Amino acid sequence: MQNYPNPFNPTTSIRFSLPQHSFVSLRIYDVIGNEVATLINEERLAGNYEIEFSSTNNKKIISSGVYLYQLR
């Protein structure tokens, strides 16, 4: 699903659904491909999820700009 709001400042919600129990990886990248955050890297049960990403909830503050996320 599309994250909302997009573009975001300072937070956005990323929603997704799993049809079955799966290993999930959700990572945030800058436009040149550097990973800036890993939000999920674990097994999850089937269901609907909503994860909030904040530019200030990491150990480092992420500057404004364009970011991409990869959900596997």
N, C-alpha and C positions, 0 to 999 in steps of 0.2 A: 504494500500500500504506500501511498505518497506520504512523506512526513509533513507535519503541519505545526507551525507555520513554516513556509519555505519562500524566501530565505528567512533564517531565524536570527534572533538577537534578543536575549542571550540563551533561550532554550527552544527546543523543538521536540515533538513527540513522534516516535517511530513505532508504527503498528504493524503487526504481522500475525499470521495464523499458521499453525502446524497441524497437518492432517493426522500425523502420528508421532509417537515418541521419537525424538531425533536429537542428534548433537547439533547445537546451534552456535554459530560464530557471527558476531555483529561488530564490525570494525569501521572506524571513521578514518578517512584519508583526506589530505589536502590535494589541491589540483595537480601537483607534480608527483603524486603517488606515495608520499610519506605517510605512514600510519601515525595518527595523532592520538587515537584512543581505541581501546577494546572495551565494548560495553557488555558483551556476553561471550563466553567461551566455555560452554557447559551443556550437558544434556537437559532437555526440557520435555515435559509431557505435552501431548496433543492439546491444542486449545488456542485461544486468542491472547495476544500479548501487546502491551503498550510500554515502551521504554522511553524515558525522558533523557535527552542529551542536553547538557548545559555546558557552555563554554567556560564555566567557572567551577564545575564540580570535580575536575581532575586535579592532580597535584600541581599542574601548571595551567595558567590561564591561556586559552586559545584565542588568538586575535580574530577580529571580524574578517570575513572572506567567504569564499566558496569552498564547500566541503562535500565529499561524496561518502556514501556508506555502502558497505558490502555485507549482505546477509547470506549466509550459507547454512 
